[in-house]
């Protein structure tokens, strides 16, 4: 791997966006935190302060929930037609297009990811998600149901269901795809007619705040979307526990997901969770390795391994193991690591000092338990939060690096000889978010897909997302599915109406 250096110039609107102390959005107004406090976000490529952000806390969450409650119970949002809701969401998507470069640069500066990736993936996917969900606003339907009611012989009924918005929704999102995660959460909630308090991750709040400006410009009524920036233990915890919030939707670590669940128990608010993963990639002897080798490498190295569905366990059929590993090592060596704002960069820094320490800690733990790094294995440079793309071999099923989510550019590779055994091994995880199979035998691939305990199974591909394709986890990877029409179920209640005729 080599270090890239030449950075693209920061666009003027981005410079001015980051150099002004930001405000939060409550009831259509941009406001400071009630305490007046702010906190810094950092540029992960340098470790320097990037911007100052309001330190929203419980009092601010209270203000935002009150606004969302009023917008839901009394405000225009409840009365607005589904068609008008759809048009507003579509308009937001249209307003995002001319700001694509600004969004991409903010993502790169705040999160560390390559600006080229944010331009090609994060921002267009977010825009597309809003357009997809705009279409659903007019298609959320109930059913008519023929009922028999045996204990009222002779009586006739007209019975049907309504799908209604769940109410005020708290949405807590992570830092790995800041804008896209905001879109995944906001799109279906708005389509369903909910009102929202969104809390972006403290590491990466900037793109959500720019999105908030465009929501105001699109004409979303006051209080429909409120954005509170702040830390998880304060703002996030207050939102998850709030008695006037009807539902909390969370994406982040399994550990914090459990805290959210406990906090939500106070008023039994509905909960959806998109949590961690330890996703296996299975490479069979007959796989097309020209596609498979770069495929399994990008499965782990895309977004620096900071994807909940990263292909972090690589199982390769024994006869091709050495060939595949040397291919993946070659791929790792070719990766240009550098600041996200350099157009030549393939892989940026990790998001924070804390994440860098966490990933380096896992590398140490793996090596101390007997694993060997055949490429990478440490920190890169002495400035910023860079970690080398790493391939670990000689791992065993009980090691921490195999059991736990590393959330960095580290893949553990093991050979296998028996297909049934490797499927058992692939399923031997507390997680069940995603899995990938590489083979030319599609019949075999579909049979394996049916046996894998994962919310998504990719065949001869990895990290393929679409607004129409549901995403979520089995086991401790979460509850519920985001995207696709399944996402609407997270934001609607079913009401059965039964009339005696
Ligand atoms: P990661 O471990 O990947 O940083 P986290 O799960 O800690 O991710 O964070 C994801 C989101 O959850 C962030 O917005 C963070 O502020 C929030 N968060 C962290 N701790 C809590 C908590 N105790 N209650 C509610 N939200 C939290």
Boltz pocket constraint, residues with backbone or C-beta under 6 A from the ligand:
constraints:
  - pocket:
      binder: B
      contacts: [[A, 172], [A, 173], [A, 174], [A, 175], [A, 199], [A, 200], [A, 201], [A, 202], [A, 230], [A, 231], [A, 232], [A, 233], [A, 235], [A, 236], [A, 237], [A, 238], [A, 240], [A, 251], [A, 252], [A, 253], [A, 254], [A, 256], [A, 257], [A, 259], [A, 260]]
      max_distance: 6.0
